[in-house]
């Protein structure tokens, strides 16, 4: 029980302990009861963890379905080498900026020729500026769902 508590906020601990106790109570009744109890416990744990991040619960994901960036972060933590992860993310951000810049730059000279061409330019401009703004905010302020210190 103790190892999972790090994944939830202090104020949610009583709920997790309650659900864990319920699951233990019925787990020994049958294989089906064990499977249902385990599923109920893990779904509750993940739901409460996600709520603590300010995110919704969309269900348990199959083993191995971790997003590549998260898997890369996990590998970096396990092997103590940040270089591969940092280089990959930096390259992705750079590629995103270059792509959006190229589109906006290509459309800029014709932006005043018609409303339709102007709208295409503005759409590309907005993509570029919002991408850059989001990256800058992420660097300056961190992820949107920071865990409060408990």
KOLZAZA-267956 format. One record per atom (N, C-alpha, C): x, y, z; chain; residue number from 1; residue in one letter. Coordinates in Angstrom, 3 decimals, m for minus. Layout:
BEGIN
+----------+----------+----------+------+-----+------+
:        u :        v :        w : unit : pos : code :
+----------+----------+----------+------+-----+------+
:        X :        Y :        Z :    A : NUM :    A :
...
+----------+----------+----------+------+-----+------+
This chain:
BEGIN
+----------+----------+----------+------+-----+------+
:        u :        v :        w : unit : pos : code :
+----------+----------+----------+------+-----+------+
:    0.816 :   m1.197 :    0.000 :    A :   1 :    X :
:    0.000 :    0.000 :    0.000 :    A :   1 :    X :
:    0.862 :    1.264 :    0.000 :    A :   1 :    X :
:    1.851 :    1.306 :    0.852 :    A :   2 :    X :
:    2.672 :    2.517 :    0.990 :    A :   2 :    X :
:    3.291 :    2.990 :   m0.326 :    A :   2 :    X :
:    3.805 :    2.109 :   m1.185 :    A :   3 :    X :
:    4.440 :    2.601 :   m2.423 :    A :   3 :    X :
:    3.517 :    3.394 :   m3.337 :    A :   3 :    X :
:    2.210 :    3.130 :   m3.309 :    A :   4 :    X :
:    1.318 :    3.868 :   m4.215 :    A :   4 :    X :
:    0.939 :    5.242 :   m3.688 :    A :   4 :    X :
:    1.131 :    5.472 :   m2.401 :    A :   5 :    X :
:    0.704 :    6.745 :   m1.818 :    A :   5 :    X :
:    1.481 :    7.937 :   m2.363 :    A :   5 :    X :
:    2.670 :    7.710 :   m2.863 :    A :   6 :    X :
:    3.447 :    8.827 :   m3.422 :    A :   6 :    X :
:    2.791 :    9.412 :   m4.666 :    A :   6 :    X :
:    1.886 :    8.677 :   m5.284 :    A :   7 :    X :
:    1.248 :    9.114 :   m6.518 :    A :   7 :    X :
:    0.009 :    9.964 :   m6.285 :    A :   7 :    X :
:   m0.354 :   10.165 :   m5.034 :    A :   8 :    X :
:   m1.557 :   10.951 :   m4.734 :    A :   8 :    X :
:   m1.238 :   12.051 :   m3.720 :    A :   8 :    X :
:   m2.128 :   13.031 :   m3.657 :    A :   9 :    X :
:   m1.966 :   14.122 :   m2.696 :    A :   9 :    X :
:   m2.299 :   13.628 :   m1.288 :    A :   9 :    X :
:   m1.737 :   14.284 :   m0.309 :    A :  10 :    X :
:   m1.971 :   13.935 :    1.089 :    A :  10 :    X :
:   m3.459 :   13.903 :    1.409 :    A :  10 :    X :
:   m4.195 :   14.877 :    0.912 :    A :  11 :    X :
:   m5.625 :   14.949 :    1.237 :    A :  11 :    X :
:   m6.444 :   13.815 :    0.617 :    A :  11 :    X :
:   m5.865 :   13.067 :   m0.296 :    A :  12 :    X :
:   m6.568 :   11.938 :   m0.917 :    A :  12 :    X :
:   m6.190 :   10.591 :   m0.305 :    A :  12 :    X :
:   m5.279 :   10.592 :    0.646 :    A :  13 :    X :
:   m4.774 :    9.339 :    1.208 :    A :  13 :    X :
:   m5.873 :    8.518 :    1.883 :    A :  13 :    X :
:   m6.759 :    9.140 :    2.628 :    A :  14 :    X :
:   m7.819 :    8.407 :    3.326 :    A :  14 :    X :
:   m8.702 :    7.647 :    2.337 :    A :  14 :    X :
:   m9.014 :    8.284 :    1.207 :    A :  15 :    X :
:   m9.844 :    7.624 :    0.186 :    A :  15 :    X :
:   m9.133 :    6.404 :   m0.395 :    A :  15 :    X :
:   m7.854 :    6.547 :   m0.684 :    A :  16 :    X :
:   m7.102 :    5.409 :   m1.238 :    A :  16 :    X :
:   m7.010 :    4.290 :   m0.211 :    A :  16 :    X :
:   m6.765 :    4.625 :    1.028 :    A :  17 :    X :
:   m6.702 :    3.592 :    2.077 :    A :  17 :    X :
:   m8.053 :    2.877 :    2.223 :    A :  17 :    X :
:   m9.144 :    3.636 :    2.137 :    A :  18 :    X :
:  m10.491 :    3.049 :    2.243 :    A :  18 :    X :
:  m10.748 :    2.077 :    1.087 :    A :  18 :    X :
:  m10.427 :    2.495 :   m0.133 :    A :  19 :    X :
:  m10.648 :    1.649 :   m1.306 :    A :  19 :    X :
:   m9.740 :    0.412 :   m1.247 :    A :  19 :    X :
:   m8.519 :    0.585 :   m0.784 :    A :  20 :    X :
:   m7.592 :   m0.545 :   m0.644 :    A :  20 :    X :
:   m8.146 :   m1.562 :    0.353 :    A :  20 :    X :
:   m8.658 :   m1.080 :    1.475 :    A :  21 :    X :
:   m9.228 :   m1.986 :    2.486 :    A :  21 :    X :
:  m10.432 :   m2.741 :    1.919 :    A :  21 :    X :
:  m11.271 :   m2.046 :    1.161 :    A :  22 :    X :
:  m12.425 :   m2.707 :    0.529 :    A :  22 :    X :
:  m11.964 :   m3.790 :   m0.442 :    A :  22 :    X :
:  m10.962 :   m3.464 :   m1.237 :    A :  23 :    X :
:  m10.457 :   m4.423 :   m2.216 :    A :  23 :    X :
:   m9.881 :   m5.646 :   m1.515 :    A :  23 :    X :
:   m9.132 :   m5.438 :   m0.442 :    A :  24 :    X :
:   m8.562 :   m6.570 :    0.306 :    A :  24 :    X :
:   m9.643 :   m7.454 :    0.899 :    A :  24 :    X :
:  m10.736 :   m6.853 :    1.332 :    A :  25 :    X :
:  m11.818 :   m7.598 :    1.961 :    A :  25 :    X :
:  m12.418 :   m8.631 :    1.011 :    A :  25 :    X :
:  m12.587 :   m8.289 :   m0.257 :    A :  26 :    X :
:  m13.257 :   m9.198 :   m1.196 :    A :  26 :    X :
:  m12.296 :   m9.968 :   m2.088 :    A :  26 :    X :
:  m11.056 :   m9.562 :   m2.116 :    A :  27 :    X :
:  m10.072 :  m10.130 :   m3.037 :    A :  27 :    X :
:   m9.932 :  m11.645 :   m2.933 :    A :  27 :    X :
:  m10.031 :  m12.191 :   m1.740 :    A :  28 :    X :
:   m9.813 :  m13.620 :   m1.535 :    A :  28 :    X :
:  m11.012 :  m14.500 :   m1.852 :    A :  28 :    X :
:  m12.133 :  m13.932 :   m2.238 :    A :  29 :    X :
:  m13.343 :  m14.712 :   m2.466 :    A :  29 :    X :
:  m13.282 :  m15.573 :   m3.715 :    A :  29 :    X :
:  m12.670 :  m15.084 :   m4.760 :    A :  30 :    X :
:  m12.544 :  m15.846 :   m6.001 :    A :  30 :    X :
:  m11.581 :  m15.122 :   m6.920 :    A :  30 :    X :
:  m11.227 :  m15.790 :   m8.014 :    A :  31 :    X :
:  m10.358 :  m15.138 :   m8.995 :    A :  31 :    X :
:  m11.064 :  m13.936 :   m9.611 :    A :  31 :    X :
:  m12.350 :  m14.075 :   m9.876 :    A :  32 :    X :
:  m13.119 :  m12.965 :  m10.437 :    A :  32 :    X :
:  m13.169 :  m11.802 :   m9.454 :    A :  32 :    X :
:  m13.423 :  m12.113 :   m8.184 :    A :  33 :    X :
:  m13.470 :  m11.057 :   m7.158 :    A :  33 :    X :
:  m12.113 :  m10.367 :   m7.062 :    A :  33 :    X :
:  m11.031 :  m11.134 :   m7.127 :    A :  34 :    X :
:   m9.686 :  m10.547 :   m7.076 :    A :  34 :    X :
:   m9.477 :   m9.594 :   m8.262 :    A :  34 :    X :
:   m9.858 :  m10.040 :   m9.450 :    A :  35 :    X :
:   m9.684 :   m9.209 :  m10.650 :    A :  35 :    X :
:  m10.511 :   m7.922 :  m10.562 :    A :  35 :    X :
:  m11.752 :   m8.046 :  m10.108 :    A :  36 :    X :
:  m12.615 :   m6.872 :   m9.979 :    A :  36 :    X :
:  m12.074 :   m5.928 :   m8.903 :    A :  36 :    X :
:  m11.649 :   m6.480 :   m7.775 :    A :  37 :    X :
:  m11.108 :   m5.662 :   m6.686 :    A :  37 :    X :
:   m9.843 :   m4.931 :   m7.128 :    A :  37 :    X :
:   m8.956 :   m5.641 :   m7.808 :    A :  38 :    X :
:   m7.722 :   m5.014 :   m8.293 :    A :  38 :    X :
:   m8.029 :   m3.898 :   m9.290 :    A :  38 :    X :
:   m8.942 :   m4.180 :  m10.209 :    A :  39 :    X :
:   m9.320 :   m3.178 :  m11.201 :    A :  39 :    X :
:   m9.924 :   m1.948 :  m10.522 :    A :  39 :    X :
:  m10.818 :   m2.170 :   m9.581 :    A :  40 :    X :
:  m11.448 :   m1.064 :   m8.858 :    A :  40 :    X :
:  m10.399 :   m0.229 :   m8.123 :    A :  40 :    X :
:   m9.469 :   m0.896 :   m7.450 :    A :  41 :    X :
:   m8.437 :   m0.165 :   m6.718 :    A :  41 :    X :
:   m7.568 :    0.659 :   m7.667 :    A :  41 :    X :
:   m7.062 :    0.034 :   m8.730 :    A :  42 :    X :
:   m6.165 :    0.756 :   m9.637 :    A :  42 :    X :
:   m6.886 :    1.859 :  m10.401 :    A :  42 :    X :
:   m8.129 :    1.633 :  m10.793 :    A :  43 :    X :
:   m8.887 :    2.703 :  m11.447 :    A :  43 :    X :
:   m9.094 :    3.884 :  m10.500 :    A :  43 :    X :
:   m9.399 :    3.591 :   m9.255 :    A :  44 :    X :
:   m9.576 :    4.659 :   m8.267 :    A :  44 :    X :
:   m8.272 :    5.404 :   m8.036 :    A :  44 :    X :
:   m7.189 :    4.667 :   m7.900 :    A :  45 :    X :
:   m5.880 :    5.277 :   m7.687 :    A :  45 :    X :
:   m5.513 :    6.220 :   m8.840 :    A :  45 :    X :
:   m5.659 :    5.746 :  m10.062 :    A :  46 :    X :
:   m5.301 :    6.568 :  m11.223 :    A :  46 :    X :
:   m6.258 :    7.754 :  m11.360 :    A :  46 :    X :
:   m7.531 :    7.541 :  m11.117 :    A :  47 :    X :
:   m8.510 :    8.639 :  m11.194 :    A :  47 :    X :
:   m8.157 :    9.739 :  m10.199 :    A :  47 :    X :
:   m7.848 :    9.369 :   m8.975 :    A :  48 :    X :
:   m7.513 :   10.355 :   m7.944 :    A :  48 :    X :
:   m6.173 :   11.016 :   m8.251 :    A :  48 :    X :
:   m5.202 :   10.238 :   m8.737 :    A :  49 :    X :
:   m3.917 :   10.813 :   m9.145 :    A :  49 :    X :
:   m4.126 :   11.858 :  m10.239 :    A :  49 :    X :
:   m4.903 :   11.508 :  m11.267 :    A :  50 :    X :
:   m5.147 :   12.436 :  m12.383 :    A :  50 :    X :
:   m5.896 :   13.682 :  m11.898 :    A :  50 :    X :
:   m6.852 :   13.511 :  m11.007 :    A :  51 :    X :
:   m7.572 :   14.658 :  m10.457 :    A :  51 :    X :
:   m6.605 :   15.587 :   m9.723 :    A :  51 :    X :
:   m5.636 :   15.019 :   m9.035 :    A :  52 :    X :
:   m4.628 :   15.813 :   m8.342 :    A :  52 :    X :
:   m3.763 :   16.616 :   m9.295 :    A :  52 :    X :
:   m3.673 :   16.173 :  m10.545 :    A :  53 :    X :
:   m2.948 :   16.904 :  m11.579 :    A :  53 :    X :
:   m3.841 :   17.900 :  m12.307 :    A :  53 :    X :
:   m5.136 :   17.881 :  m11.968 :    A :  54 :    X :
:   m6.078 :   18.740 :  m12.673 :    A :  54 :    X :
:   m6.520 :   18.146 :  m13.996 :    A :  54 :    X :
:   m6.356 :   16.843 :  m14.145 :    A :  55 :    X :
:   m6.693 :   16.151 :  m15.401 :    A :  55 :    X :
:   m7.831 :   15.163 :  m15.161 :    A :  55 :    X :
:   m8.542 :   14.831 :  m16.223 :    A :  56 :    X :
:   m9.617 :   13.864 :  m16.148 :    A :  56 :    X :
:   m9.104 :   12.434 :  m16.266 :    A :  56 :    X :
:   m9.906 :   11.512 :  m15.823 :    A :  57 :    X :
:   m9.587 :   10.086 :  m15.898 :    A :  57 :    X :
:  m10.236 :    9.507 :  m17.142 :    A :  57 :    X :
:   m9.445 :    8.883 :  m17.989 :    A :  58 :    X :
:   m9.967 :    8.311 :  m19.230 :    A :  58 :    X :
:   m9.843 :    6.797 :  m19.246 :    A :  58 :    X :
:   m9.553 :    6.211 :  m18.113 :    A :  59 :    X :
:   m9.432 :    4.766 :  m18.016 :    A :  59 :    X :
:   m7.988 :    4.326 :  m17.881 :    A :  59 :    X :
:   m7.823 :    3.061 :  m17.545 :    A :  60 :    X :
:   m6.482 :    2.491 :  m17.457 :    A :  60 :    X :
:   m6.004 :    2.171 :  m18.861 :    A :  60 :    X :
:   m4.744 :    2.417 :  m19.106 :    A :  61 :    X :
:   m4.166 :    2.134 :  m20.418 :    A :  61 :    X :
:   m3.442 :    0.799 :  m20.377 :    A :  61 :    X :
:   m3.386 :    0.120 :  m21.508 :    A :  62 :    X :
:   m2.688 :   m1.171 :  m21.549 :    A :  62 :    X :
:   m1.195 :   m1.000 :  m21.244 :    A :  62 :    X :
:   m0.605 :   m2.036 :  m20.695 :    A :  63 :    X :
:    0.833 :   m2.036 :  m20.426 :    A :  63 :    X :
:    1.570 :   m1.730 :  m21.725 :    A :  63 :    X :
:    2.574 :   m0.852 :  m21.644 :    A :  64 :    X :
:    3.365 :   m0.512 :  m22.818 :    A :  64 :    X :
:    2.802 :    0.610 :  m23.650 :    A :  64 :    X :
:    1.697 :    1.231 :  m23.215 :    A :  65 :    X :
:    1.088 :    2.290 :  m24.020 :    A :  65 :    X :
:    1.498 :    3.685 :  m23.541 :    A :  65 :    X :
:    2.637 :    3.781 :  m22.913 :    A :  66 :    X :
:    3.139 :    5.066 :  m22.425 :    A :  66 :    X :
:    3.575 :    5.923 :  m23.614 :    A :  66 :    X :
:    3.278 :    7.206 :  m23.545 :    A :  67 :    X :
:    3.700 :    8.124 :  m24.606 :    A :  67 :    X :
:    5.219 :    8.103 :  m24.716 :    A :  67 :    X :
:    5.742 :    8.225 :  m25.930 :    A :  68 :    X :
:    7.198 :    8.137 :  m26.130 :    A :  68 :    X :
:    8.009 :    9.111 :  m25.276 :    A :  68 :    X :
:    7.533 :   10.335 :  m25.105 :    A :  69 :    X :
:    8.285 :   11.310 :  m24.306 :    A :  69 :    X :
:    8.351 :   10.886 :  m22.841 :    A :  69 :    X :
:    7.261 :   10.331 :  m22.329 :    A :  70 :    X :
:    7.251 :    9.870 :  m20.938 :    A :  70 :    X :
:    8.159 :    8.657 :  m20.789 :    A :  70 :    X :
:    8.104 :    7.748 :  m21.759 :    A :  71 :    X :
:    9.003 :    6.587 :  m21.724 :    A :  71 :    X :
:   10.459 :    7.037 :  m21.763 :    A :  71 :    X :
:   10.761 :    8.055 :  m22.569 :    A :  72 :    X :
:   12.128 :    8.571 :  m22.649 :    A :  72 :    X :
:   12.544 :    9.205 :  m21.318 :    A :  72 :    X :
:   11.634 :    9.916 :  m20.669 :    A :  73 :    X :
:   11.932 :   10.505 :  m19.358 :    A :  73 :    X :
:   12.182 :    9.405 :  m18.331 :    A :  73 :    X :
:   11.370 :    8.346 :  m18.373 :    A :  74 :    X :
:   11.571 :    7.213 :  m17.463 :    A :  74 :    X :
:   12.931 :    6.561 :  m17.683 :    A :  74 :    X :
:   13.314 :    6.378 :  m18.959 :    A :  75 :    X :
:   14.635 :    5.791 :  m19.261 :    A :  75 :    X :
:   15.759 :    6.681 :  m18.746 :    A :  75 :    X :
:   15.617 :    7.992 :  m18.952 :    A :  76 :    X :
:   16.651 :    8.927 :  m18.489 :    A :  76 :    X :
:   16.800 :    8.857 :  m16.974 :    A :  76 :    X :
:   15.696 :    8.784 :  m16.269 :    A :  77 :    X :
:   15.763 :    8.668 :  m14.815 :    A :  77 :    X :
:   16.397 :    7.351 :  m14.389 :    A :  77 :    X :
:   16.057 :    6.277 :  m15.100 :    A :  78 :    X :
:   16.591 :    4.953 :  m14.747 :    A :  78 :    X :
:   18.089 :    4.857 :  m15.002 :    A :  78 :    X :
:   18.558 :    5.397 :  m16.124 :    A :  79 :    X :
:   19.979 :    5.242 :  m16.447 :    A :  79 :    X :
:   20.823 :    6.457 :  m16.063 :    A :  79 :    X :
:   20.171 :    7.528 :  m15.584 :    A :  80 :    X :
:   20.905 :    8.697 :  m15.127 :    A :  80 :    X :
:   21.455 :    9.579 :  m16.231 :    A :  80 :    X :
:   21.028 :    9.349 :  m17.470 :    A :  81 :    X :
:   21.535 :   10.113 :  m18.601 :    A :  81 :    X :
:   20.415 :   10.960 :  m19.196 :    A :  81 :    X :
:   20.532 :   12.260 :  m19.066 :    A :  82 :    X :
:   19.511 :   13.188 :  m19.554 :    A :  82 :    X :
:   19.738 :   13.607 :  m21.002 :    A :  82 :    X :
:   20.915 :   13.363 :  m21.546 :    A :  83 :    X :
:   21.293 :   13.897 :  m22.853 :    A :  83 :    X :
:   20.349 :   13.470 :  m23.976 :    A :  83 :    X :
:   20.017 :   12.194 :  m24.062 :    A :  84 :    X :
:   19.153 :   11.706 :  m25.148 :    A :  84 :    X :
:   17.785 :   12.377 :  m25.071 :    A :  84 :    X :
:   17.222 :   12.423 :  m23.886 :    A :  85 :    X :
:   15.910 :   13.046 :  m23.702 :    A :  85 :    X :
:   15.954 :   14.535 :  m24.025 :    A :  85 :    X :
:   16.920 :   15.250 :  m23.460 :    A :  86 :    X :
:   17.014 :   16.698 :  m23.687 :    A :  86 :    X :
:   17.225 :   17.006 :  m25.162 :    A :  86 :    X :
:   18.103 :   16.244 :  m25.818 :    A :  87 :    X :
:   18.357 :   16.472 :  m27.245 :    A :  87 :    X :
:   17.109 :   16.191 :  m28.077 :    A :  87 :    X :
:   16.382 :   15.131 :  m27.731 :    A :  88 :    X :
:   15.174 :   14.768 :  m28.491 :    A :  88 :    X :
:   14.105 :   15.857 :  m28.373 :    A :  88 :    X :
:   13.870 :   16.311 :  m27.161 :    A :  89 :    X :
:   12.835 :   17.323 :  m26.961 :    A :  89 :    X :
:   13.256 :   18.651 :  m27.584 :    A :  89 :    X :
:   14.520 :   19.032 :  m27.402 :    A :  90 :    X :
:   15.007 :   20.281 :  m28.005 :    A :  90 :    X :
:   14.875 :   20.227 :  m29.528 :    A :  90 :    X :
:   15.220 :   19.089 :  m30.119 :    A :  91 :    X :
:   15.116 :   18.945 :  m31.573 :    A :  91 :    X :
:   13.657 :   19.012 :  m32.024 :    A :  91 :    X :
:   12.753 :   18.423 :  m31.256 :    A :  92 :    X :
:   11.328 :   18.464 :  m31.611 :    A :  92 :    X :
:   10.788 :   19.885 :  m31.549 :    A :  92 :    X :
:   11.162 :   20.619 :  m30.506 :    A :  93 :    X :
:   10.710 :   22.010 :  m30.390 :    A :  93 :    X :
:   11.283 :   22.832 :  m31.539 :    A :  93 :    X :
:   12.565 :   22.653 :  m31.799 :    A :  94 :    X :
:   13.200 :   23.389 :  m32.904 :    A :  94 :    X :
:   12.500 :   23.073 :  m34.232 :    A :  94 :    X :
:   12.249 :   21.795 :  m34.479 :    A :  95 :    X :
:   11.574 :   21.388 :  m35.715 :    A :  95 :    X :
:   10.180 :   22.020 :  m35.791 :    A :  95 :    X :
:    9.473 :   22.060 :  m34.673 :    A :  96 :    X :
:    8.149 :   22.678 :  m34.649 :    A :  96 :    X :
:    8.198 :   24.163 :  m34.972 :    A :  96 :    X :
:    9.184 :   24.855 :  m34.433 :    A :  97 :    X :
:    9.330 :   26.286 :  m34.705 :    A :  97 :    X :
:    9.703 :   26.504 :  m36.173 :    A :  97 :    X :
:   10.678 :   25.757 :  m36.659 :    A :  98 :    X :
:   11.130 :   25.919 :  m38.045 :    A :  98 :    X :
:    9.974 :   25.664 :  m39.014 :    A :  98 :    X :
:    9.213 :   24.609 :  m38.797 :    A :  99 :    X :
:    8.089 :   24.274 :  m39.671 :    A :  99 :    X :
:    7.055 :   25.402 :  m39.691 :    A :  99 :    X :
:    6.652 :   25.865 :  m38.517 :    A : 100 :    X :
:    5.639 :   26.914 :  m38.448 :    A : 100 :    X :
:    6.163 :   28.240 :  m38.994 :    A : 100 :    X :
:    7.422 :   28.541 :  m38.724 :    A : 101 :    X :
:    8.037 :   29.753 :  m39.261 :    A : 101 :    X :
:    8.050 :   29.710 :  m40.789 :    A : 101 :    X :
:    8.457 :   28.577 :  m41.347 :    A : 102 :    X :
:    8.525 :   28.445 :  m42.807 :    A : 102 :    X :
:    7.170 :   28.661 :  m43.452 :    A : 102 :    X :
:    6.126 :   28.078 :  m42.859 :    A : 103 :    X :
:    4.783 :   28.267 :  m43.416 :    A : 103 :    X :
:    4.359 :   29.722 :  m43.371 :    A : 103 :    X :
:    4.559 :   30.381 :  m42.216 :    A : 104 :    X :
:    4.158 :   31.784 :  m42.085 :    A : 104 :    X :
:    4.988 :   32.674 :  m43.006 :    A : 104 :    X :
:    6.263 :   32.424 :  m43.070 :    A : 105 :    X :
:    7.159 :   33.239 :  m43.912 :    A : 105 :    X :
:    6.785 :   33.105 :  m45.390 :    A : 105 :    X :
:    6.430 :   31.891 :  m45.810 :    A : 106 :    X :
:    6.043 :   31.655 :  m47.207 :    A : 106 :    X :
:    4.756 :   32.386 :  m47.568 :    A : 106 :    X :
:    3.815 :   32.463 :  m46.625 :    A : 107 :    X :
:    2.515 :   33.079 :  m46.895 :    A : 107 :    X :
:    2.516 :   34.598 :  m46.702 :    A : 107 :    X :
:    3.484 :   35.134 :  m46.012 :    A : 108 :    X :
:    3.517 :   36.555 :  m45.675 :    A : 108 :    X :
:    3.504 :   37.500 :  m46.891 :    A : 108 :    X :
:    4.286 :   37.226 :  m47.928 :    A : 109 :    X :
:    4.314 :   38.176 :  m49.058 :    A : 109 :    X :
:    2.975 :   38.354 :  m49.772 :    A : 109 :    X :
:    2.095 :   37.366 :  m49.701 :    A : 110 :    X :
:    0.815 :   37.466 :  m50.409 :    A : 110 :    X :
:   m0.354 :   37.774 :  m49.470 :    A : 110 :    X :
:   m0.059 :   38.054 :  m48.217 :    A : 111 :    X :
:   m1.114 :   38.244 :  m47.216 :    A : 111 :    X :
:   m2.031 :   39.430 :  m47.518 :    A : 111 :    X :
:   m1.546 :   40.411 :  m48.250 :    A : 112 :    X :
:   m2.342 :   41.607 :  m48.544 :    A : 112 :    X :
:   m3.059 :   41.527 :  m49.887 :    A : 112 :    X :
:   m2.903 :   40.443 :  m50.622 :    A : 113 :    X :
:   m3.481 :   40.343 :  m51.962 :    A : 113 :    X :
:   m4.971 :   40.016 :  m51.960 :    A : 113 :    X :
:   m5.426 :   39.323 :  m50.933 :    A : 114 :    X :
:   m6.859 :   39.034 :  m50.821 :    A : 114 :    X :
:   m7.154 :   38.625 :  m49.386 :    A : 114 :    X :
:   m8.437 :   38.661 :  m49.026 :    A : 115 :    X :
:   m8.824 :   38.250 :  m47.674 :    A : 115 :    X :
:   m8.494 :   36.775 :  m47.451 :    A : 115 :    X :
:   m8.729 :   35.946 :  m48.465 :    A : 116 :    X :
:   m8.455 :   34.511 :  m48.328 :    A : 116 :    X :
:   m6.968 :   34.264 :  m48.090 :    A : 116 :    X :
:   m6.120 :   34.949 :  m48.856 :    A : 117 :    X :
:   m4.676 :   34.770 :  m48.676 :    A : 117 :    X :
:   m4.238 :   35.344 :  m47.321 :    A : 117 :    X :
:   m4.841 :   36.445 :  m46.940 :    A : 118 :    X :
:   m4.548 :   37.029 :  m45.638 :    A : 118 :    X :
:   m4.915 :   36.096 :  m44.501 :    A : 118 :    X :
:   m6.049 :   35.425 :  m44.645 :    A : 119 :    X :
:   m6.481 :   34.480 :  m43.603 :    A : 119 :    X :
:   m5.531 :   33.286 :  m43.502 :    A : 119 :    X :
:   m5.042 :   32.820 :  m44.634 :    A : 120 :    X :
:   m4.071 :   31.706 :  m44.610 :    A : 120 :    X :
:   m2.801 :   32.139 :  m43.878 :    A : 120 :    X :
:   m2.364 :   33.361 :  m44.161 :    A : 121 :    X :
:   m1.176 :   33.872 :  m43.472 :    A : 121 :    X :
:   m1.438 :   34.006 :  m41.972 :    A : 121 :    X :
:   m2.566 :   34.597 :  m41.612 :    A : 122 :    X :
:   m2.876 :   34.794 :  m40.192 :    A : 122 :    X :
:   m2.961 :   33.448 :  m39.473 :    A : 122 :    X :
:   m3.562 :   32.456 :  m40.110 :    A : 123 :    X :
:   m3.636 :   31.129 :  m39.486 :    A : 123 :    X :
:   m2.237 :   30.570 :  m39.233 :    A : 123 :    X :
:   m1.347 :   30.719 :  m40.197 :    A : 124 :    X :
:    0.029 :   30.236 :  m40.026 :    A : 124 :    X :
:    0.760 :   31.070 :  m38.981 :    A : 124 :    X :
:    0.548 :   32.372 :  m38.990 :    A : 125 :    X :
:    1.161 :   33.260 :  m38.001 :    A : 125 :    X :
:    0.724 :   32.888 :  m36.580 :    A : 125 :    X :
:   m0.568 :   32.648 :  m36.416 :    A : 126 :    X :
:   m1.101 :   32.284 :  m35.099 :    A : 126 :    X :
:   m0.506 :   30.954 :  m34.642 :    A : 126 :    X :
:   m0.386 :   29.990 :  m35.539 :    A : 127 :    X :
:    0.239 :   28.715 :  m35.183 :    A : 127 :    X :
:    1.669 :   28.925 :  m34.689 :    A : 127 :    X :
:    2.431 :   29.736 :  m35.412 :    A : 128 :    X :
:    3.819 :   30.015 :  m35.021 :    A : 128 :    X :
:    3.875 :   30.713 :  m33.669 :    A : 128 :    X :
:    3.142 :   31.803 :  m33.529 :    A : 129 :    X :
:    3.262 :   32.580 :  m32.297 :    A : 129 :    X :
:    2.727 :   31.819 :  m31.082 :    A : 129 :    X :
:    1.656 :   31.061 :  m31.242 :    A : 130 :    X :
:    1.138 :   30.284 :  m30.114 :    A : 130 :    X :
:    2.091 :   29.141 :  m29.737 :    A : 130 :    X :
:    2.704 :   28.528 :  m30.732 :    A : 131 :    X :
:    3.670 :   27.465 :  m30.456 :    A : 131 :    X :
:    4.857 :   28.020 :  m29.667 :    A : 131 :    X :
:    5.392 :   29.131 :  m30.141 :    A : 132 :    X :
:    6.539 :   29.755 :  m29.475 :    A : 132 :    X :
:    6.153 :   30.230 :  m28.083 :    A : 132 :    X :
:    4.990 :   30.841 :  m27.963 :    A : 133 :    X :
:    4.517 :   31.324 :  m26.667 :    A : 133 :    X :
:    4.341 :   30.163 :  m25.683 :    A : 133 :    X :
:    3.762 :   29.067 :  m26.137 :    A : 134 :    X :
:    3.562 :   27.910 :  m25.274 :    A : 134 :    X :
:    4.896 :   27.313 :  m24.833 :    A : 134 :    X :
:    5.834 :   27.188 :  m25.762 :    A : 135 :    X :
:    7.161 :   26.668 :  m25.417 :    A : 135 :    X :
:    7.845 :   27.585 :  m24.413 :    A : 135 :    X :
:    7.751 :   28.883 :  m24.626 :    A : 136 :    X :
:    8.374 :   29.847 :  m23.717 :    A : 136 :    X :
:    7.751 :   29.779 :  m22.323 :    A : 136 :    X :
:    6.435 :   29.695 :  m22.261 :    A : 137 :    X :
:    5.757 :   29.575 :  m20.956 :    A : 137 :    X :
:    6.150 :   28.288 :  m20.250 :    A : 137 :    X :
:    6.259 :   27.207 :  m20.992 :    A : 138 :    X :
:    6.659 :   25.935 :  m20.403 :    A : 138 :    X :
:    8.052 :   26.039 :  m19.786 :    A : 138 :    X :
:    8.962 :   26.662 :  m20.515 :    A : 139 :    X :
:   10.323 :   26.834 :  m20.003 :    A : 139 :    X :
:   10.319 :   27.747 :  m18.774 :    A : 139 :    X :
:    9.556 :   28.828 :  m18.842 :    A : 140 :    X :
:    9.556 :   29.812 :  m17.758 :    A : 140 :    X :
:    8.811 :   29.343 :  m16.510 :    A : 140 :    X :
:    7.720 :   28.600 :  m16.694 :    A : 141 :    X :
:    6.835 :   28.305 :  m15.569 :    A : 141 :    X :
:    6.620 :   26.825 :  m15.275 :    A : 141 :    X :
:    7.103 :   25.948 :  m16.115 :    A : 142 :    X :
:    6.899 :   24.521 :  m15.904 :    A : 142 :    X :
:    5.567 :   24.046 :  m16.450 :    A : 142 :    X :
:    5.283 :   22.775 :  m16.197 :    A : 143 :    X :
:    4.068 :   22.156 :  m16.692 :    A : 143 :    X :
:    2.834 :   22.779 :  m16.050 :    A : 143 :    X :
:    1.714 :   22.681 :  m16.731 :    A : 144 :    X :
:    0.485 :   23.332 :  m16.270 :    A : 144 :    X :
:   m0.087 :   22.710 :  m15.007 :    A : 144 :    X :
:    0.185 :   21.453 :  m14.745 :    A : 145 :    X :
:   m0.376 :   20.837 :  m13.545 :    A : 145 :    X :
:    0.735 :   20.439 :  m12.565 :    A : 145 :    X :
:    1.328 :   21.464 :  m11.995 :    A : 146 :    X :
:    2.356 :   21.267 :  m10.985 :    A : 146 :    X :
:    1.701 :   20.747 :   m9.706 :    A : 146 :    X :
:    2.332 :   19.778 :   m9.082 :    A : 147 :    X :
:    1.830 :   19.271 :   m7.805 :    A : 147 :    X :
:    2.237 :   20.213 :   m6.693 :    A : 147 :    X :
:    1.290 :   20.577 :   m5.827 :    A : 148 :    X :
:    1.682 :   21.401 :   m4.690 :    A : 148 :    X :
:    2.513 :   20.579 :   m3.714 :    A : 148 :    X :
:    3.383 :   21.241 :   m2.993 :    A : 149 :    X :
:    4.204 :   20.540 :   m2.001 :    A : 149 :    X :
:    3.319 :   20.070 :   m0.862 :    A : 149 :    X :
:    3.452 :   18.811 :   m0.497 :    A : 150 :    X :
:    2.662 :   18.270 :    0.631 :    A : 150 :    X :
:    3.580 :   17.879 :    1.747 :    A : 150 :    X :
+----------+----------+----------+------+-----+------+
